[in-house]
Amino acid sequence: QVFGHPWLLQGDGKMSKSKGNVLYADELVDFFGVDAVRYFVLHEMPFENDGVITWELMVERLNSELANTLGNLVNRTISMSNKYFGGLVENKGVVEPVDDDLKSFVLAVQVPKNVSAKMDKLRVADAITEVFSLFKRCNKYIDETMPWALAKDEAKKDRLATVLYNLVEGITMGATLLESFMPETTERILAQLNTEKRTLEDLKTFGLYPSGNKVTEKPEILFARLDLKEVLAKVEELHPKKEEPVEEAKEENVIDIEAKPEITFDDFGKLQFQVGEIIACEEVKKSKKLLCSQVKIGSEVKQIVSGIKKHYSAEEMVGKKVMVLVNLKPAKLAGVLSEGMLLCAEDAEGNLALMTPEKNMPAGAEIC
């Protein structure tokens, strides 16, 4: 199977060297670390829609998801284990209903099975969401059990030990599921918990962490929170904004694009362009940018899917005369068959405009 993913956009438009908005992977890794970049790109690119990446979004996700939800969970659990039991993690078996709720979420709700099912359908972003739902449930478990309150009552010492054991077990299972997406992070978590990753079969059972194991004495911070202003200031140092000759560009109204390889007249002769009239148009469901048009070309009607929803509404498309590449091999976009291509022009800001005939030419007229 080949996963042909959609566009990864910078802000609201495509990355372009001429626009100066390209984000380079090695620079992102220098700022955030390789696993954080893996997480962002895999999690923020939905299966059927374009994904968006910006410095602001990277910082937000690192702080909220990686530093808070995951990193803080691991650090708090290890720190409490060291503070209250010298790092010893034991299952004392003092169970309360809230423990069953946690186990039910992992096993009855079947987080491991859900992750596997999502991956079978190539829905990587959804699979990662399932993994992090387990970490979020562990954080909720801390709020529900309040280990710091249990620690104040000597009679509840065994209950506190059981709570911390359940947290270590839940984190171990989540770290195992995380390995496919963030392998280095999984390795660091398991090393701090002094345990090994589970097999998929083992993930069907809650409570396999060896009772009596000791966690590391000095937990490391998995993901440090970043200050957005500091990050943007460093980015500005790396890529200072260039002064553009605005007035000159306005006067000349010229856009330079990268030249493509030369073709022969025979190559060009293979392309068939005709005037078409749009007689119906609707938005493509589950897509942020696609419109599906019914285009009359002579006596024939072709269905054409175009990524122009940002620039045209379905209503205003109806009745337009357009220029069409009619002998393009049919293909499916977002699951909808497209039998041609509408010709558009694009300026330096990413604005699109349909190419229309200067005179009122009939639908089907050949463009030559």
N, C-alpha and C positions, 0 to 999 in steps of 0.2 A: 504494500500500500504506500502511496505517496501523498503526503499532506501538503497541498498547495495552499498556503495561508494568504489572507488578504494583505492590504498595505499596512505598514507601520508608519504612522504619520507623526510629524513634529507639529504639535498644536493642532491647527485645523487644516493644515495643508501638507503636501508632499515635501520631503527633504530635498534640498537643492543646493549645490555649491554656489550657484549664482545668488541665491537668497541668503547664503551664509547661515543657514539654520540646521546644518547637518550635525547630528550627535554621533560621535565616534565611540565604538564599543570599548576600546582600550582606555579612553578617558573616563568613561562611566565606571569601569572597573577600578581605576585609580581612586575615584571619589567614594564609591560605595562597596567595592569588593565584588568578586565574580559571582558569588551565589546570590547576592542582592540583585544583580543585573539579570541573572537567570530567572529569578522569581518574578521580577517586574515584567520582563518581556513575555514569559510564558503565561503569567496570570492576567496581564492587561490586554492580551490579544484574543478576543472571542473567536469562536470557531468560524462563524460566517460573516463577521463584520470587521472593519478596519480597527486597528488599535492605535492609541495615541500615546506618545512619549514626550515628556518635557522634563526639564530639571526640577521644576516645582512638583510635578507628580511623583518623580523618583524620591524626593526628600519626604513628601507626605506619606508614601507607602512604606518607606524604610522606618520612619518614626512610629507610625501607627500599627502596622502589621508585624514588621520584623523586630523592631526594638521593644515595643510594648507587648503585643500579643504573644510572641514567641520568646524573645530574649529575656524579658522581664519574668515570664513564667518560669523558665529554667533557672534563672539566677535566684529568684525568691525561694523556690523549692529546695535548691541545694543549700542556700544560706540558712534556711530554717532547720534543715536536717543537721547541719553542723552546730547551730546554736543550741538546739534542744537535745540532741542525742550524739554529739561528737561525730557526726557524719554517718552514723549507723542507721540503716534503713531496715526496719523489721515490720512484718505483718503480724500484729497482735490479735487480729481477728475480732476487734471490737467494732461491729458493723452497725450502721444506722441506715434508715431508708434513703438518705441522700447518697450513700455509697451505691446502692442499687440503681439509683437514677443515673449516676455516672457510668456504671457498667452497662446499663441498658442502652445508653446513648452510643457507646462504642460497639457493643455486640448486637443488641436487638435492632438498633437503627442501622447497624452494619456499615460503619464508616469504611473499613477495609474493602468490603464488597462493593460499595458505591464508587470508591476510587478506581477499582479495577474495571467496573462497568463503564465509567466515563472514559477511561483510557482506551478501552476496546473501540469506542466510537470516535477516538481522536479528539475528544473534548478535554484538552489539557488544562485549560483555565478552570473548568468546572471541577476537575479532579483535584487541583491545588486548593480550591475553595473547600472541598470536602475535608482535606487534611487539616486545614486551619480551623475548621469548625470543631475539630477535636481539641485543639489547643485552647480555643475560646471556651469550650465546655470545662476544661481543667481550670481556667481562670475563674469561671463562675463557681466551681467547686470550692476554690479557696475562699471566695466571698461567703459561700453558704456555711462552711465548716469553721471559719475564723480560727486558724491554728494558734494565733497569738493569744486568743482568749482561753483556749484549751490549756495553753502552757502555764497559765496562772493558777491552775487547779491541779495539785499533785495527784488527785484521785482520777484525773482524766488523762494521765500520761500515756496509758496504753491506747486510748482513743486517738490521741495526737499522733502516736507512732503509726497507727493504721491509716490515718488521713494522709500523712506524708508518704507512706508506702504506696497508696493509691495514686497519688500525684506522680511519683517516680514511674510507676507502671504505665500510667496514661501517656506521659511524655515519651517513654521508650517506644510505645506502640506508634505514636505520632511521628517520632523521628524516623522510624523504620519506613513508614509510608512516604516520608519526605525525601528519602534518598534519591529517588529517580529524578527529582527536580533540583535539589540542593544537596549534592553529595558531600561537599566539604562541611556543611553545617551539621548534617546528620552525624558525621564522624566526630565532630567536636562535642556534640551533645552526648553521644553514647560514651565517649571517653570520660567526660566529667561525671557521668552516672555510673561509671565502672561496670558497663555491661556491653552486650553485643546486639546487633540488629536481629530481628526475628525473621523467620520464614513466613510466607503468606499463610501457611497452615497454622503456625503458632499464633497468628493474629486472631484466630477464632477463640482464643482462651485469654481471659483476663486474670493476671496474678502469677505470671511466670518469672517475674523479677526475683532473683534469689534473696530470700529473707536473710538479713545479716550482712549483706554487702555494705561497703562504705563508699560514699560519694567523695569526690575530690574535696580537699580542704580549702582550696582557693578557686572558686568559680570564676571563669573568665566571662567578660561581656561579649556576647555573640554579635550584637549590632548596637553600636553607639549612636545615640540620637544626634542629628545634625541640625545646625542652624541655617535656615534657608538663605538669609541675607549673606552669611559668610560663604556659602556655596556659590551663590550667584556672583559675589565679588571675585571669587577665584576664577570662575568661568569667564568673567569679563577680562581678567588679566590674561587668560590664555587666548581669548578670542575678542580683542578689542573691536568695537564697532567701527566699520569703515565709513568715512564720510562719502556720501554719494552725490555726484553732480546732478542734483534734482532738476534745476532749471534747464540744464543742457539736455537731460533725458526728456523733459517735457517738449522741448522745441523739436528735437529730432524724432521723438516717438518711435525709437528703434529698440527692438529686442533681439539680442544675440542668443542663438541656441546652438547646441553642439551639432556639428554636421554629421549626417549619417553616410554610410558608404554609397558610392555612386551605383546606379542601376542602369540597365540598358533599356532601350525603347521597348524591347520585347518583354522585359520585366514589367514595365509600366502598362503595356498592352493587356496584361493578364487581369488588371483591376477594372471592374465595371462600376462606374458611378452614374447614378440617375437621380432625378428630382423625385422626392416623395412628399406626400401630404399626410400629416398625422390626423387620423380620424378618431382615435381614442387613446387615452393614456391613464395609467394608474400607478400608485406607489407599490414597490415590491416589499412585501411583508418581511419583517426582521432585517431590513437593510436601511442604513441611515443615508445612503446616497443614490440608490438605484430607482429609476423610473422605467416602466414597461410601456412602450408605445406600439400601437397598431398603425403601421405605415402603408398607405396605399401607393403602389408603384405600378402605373399602368392599370391593368385589370387584376393585378395580384396584390394581396395584402401580406406584408411581412411583420412579424413580431420582433421588435428590437429593444434590448435592454441597455440603458445608458446610465453612467454615473454622474448625473447632472441635477439631482434633486436639490442640491444646495443652491443652484442657480435658477432653476425653473420649477414652478409648481405643475402638478399633473393637469390642472385646469387650463393654464395658459399655453400648454403645449398643443392642445387640440386646435386644429385649423392651420397650424404653421406649415409652410413649405420648407423643406429641408433638403440638404444634399446627403445622399446615402451611398455607402459602399455596399453593393447588393450581393456580390458573389463571395463574401467572406464565409468561411466554413462555419456552420452553426455550432454554438457552444452554450453550456448552461452557466448562468451567473446567479449565485444564491439560489440554485435549484430551478431557475426559470430559463426556458430556452430562448436564445437570442439568435436571429437569423440575418444579421447585418450590422452595420455600424453607422451612426450619425456623425457627420463631420463637424468638428468644433474648433475654435481658436482659443488659445490660452495665453494670458498676459503674464508678466513677471510676478504678479501678486497671486496667481492661481485662479483668477476669474475666468470663467468659460463663457463663450458665446457661440450659439449655433450658426453654422454657415448657411445662409439662405440665398436663393437666386435673386439677382438684382431686378429682373423683370418677372412678371407673373407667368412663369412657365408651367405647363401642365404636368401633373403627376406622371412620371414615367419618362419624361424628356431626358435624353442622354447628356451627360456632362463629359465634354471632351476637350 
